[in-house]
Amino acid sequence: MMSRNRVLLALMFWAPLALPLSALELAAADWPQWRGPARDGISREQGIITAWSQPGPPLVWKVEGGEGFSSISVSQGRLYTMVDRNDQEWVVCLDTGTGLELWKELSADSYKEHQGGNGARSTPTVDGPRVYALGATGTLLCLDKRSGRVIWKREILEEMGAENLIWGVSTSPLVEGNMLLVNVGAPGASVVAFNKENGEVIWKALDEVASYSSPIAITVGGIREVVFFGGRAIMGLSPQDGTLHWKHEWRTTSDMNIATPIFANPYLFISSGRGTGSGLLHLTPKGDSVKSKFLWTSEIMQNHYNGCVLVGEYLYGFDNSVLKCMRLTDGEVLWAHRSVGKGSLIAAQGHLIILGEQGHIAMAQATPEGYRQTGMKKILQHRAWTPPALSGGRLYARDHHHIACLDLRKRR
């Protein structure tokens, strides 16, 4: 059965999963949300440098950012993220060419974490003329992306009666049609669909506690659904009204489900740290709904603060502090390497772009044959737990105090 599944996966993986090809091509230069255009950590860009000699690709700019773990979104020459400065949480917009701050908008008072990991966690979502940002204490903002003007604002935890998580609100909002979907985690409002134009509630569903993971939208045999990795369960819902399609319990210490699920039709991969591990679901349409079953679970690939990327039929990700390559269909590990230590990664042009928590950027081939590093450069100094973003041949990365831009474009 596994052999047949691997063949099916190889045939189907490169088909568009959530967007038509024309939309993917149009968005290829932008990185408009958490983990990129399709929320899978994959860039479709070509023409980047994949083998670096010393001193490596040029550092275009590096600026003071602010505390926090919000990742970076890029759209039409502008960079969007969230930072904490002087005990206040801000949504900021920078010019991608210079790092110059174009505007900032106050979100809320700073989120303070008892171990010093202060600041926003969620990544802004850019959609058309608007940007949506969710603060660590539950402030949800819709802003004009050119000026930063507030279009609407909600205090989702307070309004829905939800408690904040131990390490703060971390999920990144998902745009689906005319809706903005958020994992709130309140009784009867675990998942909430807001009207993206005015912020009004369209529907709310379930009683599941929230997690730190971000949702994805997928299509299974013509059936559209949204997948939420909650604090104690993985579940698929109808985006139309929140009807539950399927649910499986998935328990982790302190409800720390963090990594974003990965969909490669008909498979859904999930992973968690804290001794839990990973699993693969098989999804199939059933009438106007979807059914699911686990094909395998494993204690291997315990993703902590960042998930895997899927290149071909192989997953690449951090099993705690060790970078590993795992075959999707059966969970077999092909290799393990300490590379840059604990870190995060994205993929482009058949390569892994890895950011270590000590600020090293590494380039390596995405191959099941072994860890094959093709470049290394240190660009950050402080704790770097935020995955980088790639747009227009430039790599954007941040640590707990700075934001930096590295030029990966090939020289002519």
N, C-alpha and C positions, 0 to 999 in steps of 0.2 A: 504493500500500500504506500509506503514512504517513497519508494522509487517512482511510482506513478505520480505522486504528489509533487516531487521535485521537477518532473518534466512539465507538469501543468503550470507550476509556478514560473519556470523559465519562459514559457510561452506567453503567460499573461502579465508578467510583472511590468513590462514597459508600456502596456496600454494605459491611457490616462485613468487615474483612480478617482479623482474628485473634480477635475476640470477638463473641459475639452482642450484638444491640442492647441488650437488657436489662442485660447486664453492663457495656457502655460507659456507659449512663445511670447505673448504680449507682456507677461509679467516677469519674464526671465531676468531682466535687469534689475528688478525690484526685489526686496526682501521685506514684504509688507506686514509680517506678523511673526509670532513665535514659531521658530523652526522653519521659516521660509514660506514660499508661495503655497505649498501643499501640506505644511505642518509636518514634514517628514525629515527635515534636516538636509535635504538634497537640493543642490543648485544645478540647474540645467545649463549654466553658462559654459562657454568654451573660450579658449585663448588665454588661459591663466598659466603662470609659471608653476611647474610641478617638480622641478629639480633645482635646488638652491645651492649656490656656492657662497662662500663667505664674501662680504658680510651679510648676504641674503637680500631679500626684496627691500626697497626703500620704505622707511617710516615717513609717511606723508605729513602727519601731524599727531600730536598727543596733547590732550588738554585735561585740566582738572574737571572731573565730573561731579562726584558726590558719592555718598555711601549708598549701598543697595545692590541688588542682584537682578534687577530688571534687565532683560536682554535688549537687543537693538533691532528696530524696524527701520527700513529704508524705502523711501518712495520719492521718485522724481527729484532726486538731488538733495533730499532732506533726510536727516536721521532723527528718529524719535526714541526716547527712552524715559525712565523715571529715576530720579535721584533724590537723596536727602541732603539738605544743607541747613545748618543752623537750626536744627530741631524742627524742620518743616519738610514735607514731601512735595516734590514738584514733578510735573510733566515738562520735559524740555525738548526743544527742536534745535538741531545744529545743521549748519551747512556742511554737506559731505565733502566738499572740496577743500575747506579751510579749517573746519572744526569750530568756526565762529558760532556762538549762540544767537539764534534768530528770535526765539521767544521762549518764555517759561510761564507756566500757569500753576498756581498753588493748588494742591490736591487736598492735603490734610496735615495735621501735626505728624511728626515723625513716629514711625513704629520702632520701638526699642525692644531688642531681643536680649535675653539674659546672658547669652554667651558672646555678645558683642556684634552679632550679625544684624546690624540695624539697617533699615531702609526698605524700599519697595522691592517686591519680588516679581510681580506680573509684568508682562511685556505689552506695550501698546499695539493695538490692531488698527491698521490703516485700511480704510474702505472708501473709495471715491474721494469726495472732498472732506471727509471726516476722519478723525482719529479717536479711538476709544481706549481709555486707560482706567485700570482698576488698582486702587491703592491697597496697601497692606492692612489697613483697618476697615476696608469695605467701601471706600468712596469710589463710585463709578462715574466717570466723566465722558461726555461726548464733546469733542472740541473741533473747531474749524482748523484744518491742518495747515492752512497758510498763515493765520493770525494767532492761533491759540485761543480764540474767543470761546467761552463756554456756551454750548448750545443747549445741553441739559445735564442734570446731575442727579444721582441717586445715592443714598446711604443704604446699601443693600443689606448689611447685617442688621442694622438698627430697624429698618422698615420691615424686614421679613422675620425678625425674631430669632436670628442665628447668633451663636457664639463664635468668636474668632478662633482660629486654629492656634495650636501651641506656637508655631513659627510663622504666623501671619498669613493673610490671604495671598495666594501665589498663583492661582489659575489665571490664564490669559483668555479674555473674551473671544468668542468665535462668532463671526458673521455668517449667517446662513439665510439667503434670500433677504427678506425685509426684517429679519430678526437678529438680535444680539443675544447669544446664549451664554449663560454664566452658571457655574457650579456654586450656588449660594450655601447649601447645606442646612437650610432651615426646615422645621417640621412642615410637611406638605409643600415645601418649596425648595427641595434639594437642587433641582434644576429649574431655572427661570428663563423664559424667553421674553426679552424686552423688544419693543418696537424701536428699531435703530434710529428712526427719524425723530421721535419725541420722548423716548424712554418709558412709555407706558407698558404695563405688563400685558403680554398677549396670552401666555399660559404659564402655569407652574405645576410641578409634578414631583412626586416621590418624597420619602421621609429619610433618605440616606444622608449620612454625614458627609461633609465636603472633604476633599483631598487637596493636595498641592499640584495635582496634574491638570493639564489643559485638555479640553475636548477636541474631537475631530469629527468631520462630516464625511460619510462614505456612501457608496452605492453598491448594494449587493443584489445582483440579478435584477436590476431595474428598480429596486426598492431603496429609497433614500432613508438614511438614518443618521443620528448623531450618537457618538460613543462617548460616555463619561466614565472615567476611572475614579470612582468615589473613594472615600476613606476606607470602606470595608467591602466594596463590591465593584465589579466591572459590569456595565450595562449599556444596552442599545435602546434608543427611543425613537419614536417618530418625530421628526422636526415640525410636523404640522400641528400637533396638539399635545405632545409629550407622552403619548401612549407607550407603555413599556413593551418592547419587543422581546427582550431576554435579559437575564441577570444571573451572574455567578458570584458567590461570596469569594472575597480575596482579602485575607486578613494580614496586616503588617503591624509591627510594634508601633504604638502611638499613632495608628492610622496614617502612616507615612507612605502612601502611594503617591509618587512624585513624577515618574517618567511618563511621557506622553505615549499612548498606544501607537503601534505601527500597523497599517493596513496594507496588505498586498493580496488582492482579491484571489481566493476567498478566505485568506488567513488574516488573523488579528493577533499580534504579538503584544504581550504585556510583561512588565518586569518591575520589581521592587527590591529595595535594600533591606537592611535590618534582619538578615537571615532568611528572607522569604524566597527570592529567586524569580523565575520567569515561567511563562506558559504560552502555549499556542492554541488559539481557538479556530475552529472551522465554522464559517458562516454560510448559510444557504437561505434563499428566499422561501417563504411559506405563505402563499396567498398574498395578502398585502402587508405581511409582516416578515420577520427574519427569525430563524432558529439558529442555535449555536451549540457547539460541544467542544470540550477540550480534547486535543490530540495528544498533547504531552505537557507535563510540568517538570521543572528542574530547580534545584537549589543553586544552579549556576546562573551567571549574568544578573547579579544583584545590583541594578542601577540605583545610584544614590540620588544626586541632584540633577543628573542629565541622562537622557535616554540613549538608545542605540540609533544607528542609521542602517538601512538595508540597501545594499548594492548587489544587484543580481539576486541570487538566492542566499546571500550570506549577510548576517548581522555583525556589525562591529560596534563595540561599546565597552564601557568600564564595568567590570565585575568588581565592585568596590574600587580598589586602586590599581587593578590590573586590566590592561586593554586586552580584549579577547575577540576572536573571530568564531562565530557560531553559525552552523547551518540552520536555516529557518525551519525546515520541514521536520527535523527530528531532534534538534537541540544539541547535536554533536559539536564539541569544541575542536576547532582545527589548529589553533595556536593561541598562545598567551605571551604577553610582553609587558614589561613595566614602562616602556616608552618614556613619557614625560611625568610619570607618577599619576596620581589621581587627576582626572580632568574631564573635559567635555569635547564634543567633536561634531563636525558636519562633514558632508562629502560633496565633491565636485570633480568632474572630468576623470572619473575612475580613481580618485585619490581621497584620502582622509585628511582633513584639516583639523588638527588637534590643538586644543588650548589646555596646557597644564595649569594646575592651581597656583604654581609659582611664577606664572607669566610667560612660559615658553610656548611658542607656536611651532608645531612640527607638521611636516608634510610627509605622508607615507602612502604607498600604493595600497589600494583596496583589493587585496588578493587573499584567497584562502591558503596560499602556499607559504605564508610566513610574514612576519613584520618586516617591511622593507622601507626604511626611512629614506627620504630623498631631500630633506632639508630641515633646518632647525634655527630658530632665532628667538632671543628673549626680548620682549617688548613691554612687559608689565612687571611691577614689583610687589604688589600687594595681593591679597587673596583673590584669585580669579576663578569664580565658580559659575560664570555666565557663559553660555555657548556663543561663539562668534557669529557674525552675519556676513554674507558675501553678496555684493551688488556692484555691477559694472566693473568687475575685475578688481575691486578693492575689498579688503577684509577689514571689518570693524570689530574691535574687541574691547572689553572693559574689565577692570578689576574693581576692588571696593573703593577706589578713589579716582581712577583715571579712565578716559576713553581714548582709544588710539585707532589710527587708520594705516593699514599696510597695503602698498600697491603691488598686486600680483599680476598685473598685465604684462604680457610679453612685449619686449622692446623691438621696435621695427628698425 
